[in-house]
Amino acid sequence: MIRGGVAARPYPGGMDQPSERDDEADDLMSTLEVIEAQPLATRGEAYESLHVTLARRLEASPGTPS
């Protein structure tokens, strides 16, 4: 099953269950749609806020070795 352009992972019982990552991708797409619907003058502030939020989440998540 495809959700938000990303395939859902099959549930061991045979049912499709969206992963947490799928939900996050859907949330991000919804946020971007809301930002794009705003007047041009306010989009910059909305994108800056989104950038700060994503940067904090990235810094808080465990890193992967390079």
Protein Blocks (a to p, Z undefined) as FASTA:
>chain_A
ZZehiacdddfklpacddfklmmmmmmmmmmmmmmmpcfklmmmmmmmmmmmmmmmmmmp
ccddZZ
